[in-house]
Each structure stands twice: as C-alpha cells, then as structure tokens.
Amino acid sequence: MNTGIIVNVMDKSTFNKLNTRHIVSHTNAKIYPYGSAKPPALRGVIDVTVMSGAEEIRTTFHVAERETGTLLGCSASEALRLMSFTKQVRRDNAMKMTQSREHL
C-alpha cells in the first residue's frame, strides 16, 4: 500500500503468479515513481478483484515489465477500508490568510 500513489501497480512476478485468464490491455500511460524522471516500462493494464477481510473491490492494475514491487494505491486502499483519509477544510482560516495577504 502506498498512500501517495494514485494508481495500482503490479510487478512482473506477481502478474506471473495470477491465473492466465487475466487479459492485459494496452496502455499508453506513463507512471513516474517518486523522484524519478523515467517511467518504468508497462506491459499493460488488467482488471482484477482484490479482497481484504470482508471487503472486495474490482480495480485496475498497471502491470510493470520488471520487478517494481506491487503497490495498492490510495483509492483502492480506502475502498478496501485499509485506511481512511480525513479531509478537513477550514474556510475561516483560509479567509483570514487571504485577507492578511491583501493588506501587504
């Protein structure tokens, strides 16, 4: 699980362990690992069912051509209830900051 990644990534060895009935679809996507200027080569994308406890989701994985490690992205992790995000916006503080900048 990686809370900073938007997509799910599956490495070559994990993909090879799956049942061969999974069809890889072509993708033109470029996924850049943090701090890297070069994206890894992708074999394509697959849709799979992922389970954790009582939760089950259908999600898309980008399949890498090499050993990158398999990463479950933010949205899938949240859907499986492995983690949750608290999204809190405080309008009053944002307004105060804007008003104080206007006085500069």
Secondary structure in CASP SS format (residue, H / E / C, confidence):
PFRMAT SS
TARGET T0000
AUTHOR 0000-0000-0000
METHOD secondary structure of the structure
MODEL  1
M C 1.00
N C 1.00
T C 1.00
G C 1.00
I C 1.00
I C 1.00
V C 1.00
N E 1.00
V E 1.00
M E 1.00
D C 1.00
K H 1.00
S H 1.00
T H 1.00
F H 1.00
N H 1.00
K H 1.00
L C 1.00
N C 1.00
T C 1.00
R C 1.00
H C 1.00
I C 1.00
V C 1.00
S E 1.00
H C 1.00
T C 1.00
N C 1.00
A C 1.00
K C 1.00
I C 1.00
Y C 1.00
P C 1.00
Y C 1.00
G C 1.00
S C 1.00
A C 1.00
K C 1.00
P C 1.00
P C 1.00
A C 1.00
L E 1.00
R E 1.00
G E 1.00
V E 1.00
I E 1.00
D E 1.00
V E 1.00
T E 1.00
V E 1.00
M E 1.00
S E 1.00
G C 1.00
A C 1.00
E E 1.00
E E 1.00
I E 1.00
R E 1.00
T E 1.00
T E 1.00
F E 1.00
H E 1.00
V E 1.00
A E 1.00
E C 1.00
R C 1.00
E C 1.00
T C 1.00
G C 1.00
T C 1.00
L E 1.00
L C 1.00
G C 1.00
C H 1.00
S H 1.00
A H 1.00
S H 1.00
E H 1.00
A H 1.00
L C 1.00
R C 1.00
L C 1.00
M C 1.00
S C 1.00
F C 1.00
T C 1.00
K C 1.00
Q C 1.00
V C 1.00
R C 1.00
R H 1.00
D H 1.00
N H 1.00
A H 1.00
M H 1.00
K H 1.00
M H 1.00
T H 1.00
Q H 1.00
S H 1.00
R H 1.00
E H 1.00
H C 1.00
L C 1.00
END
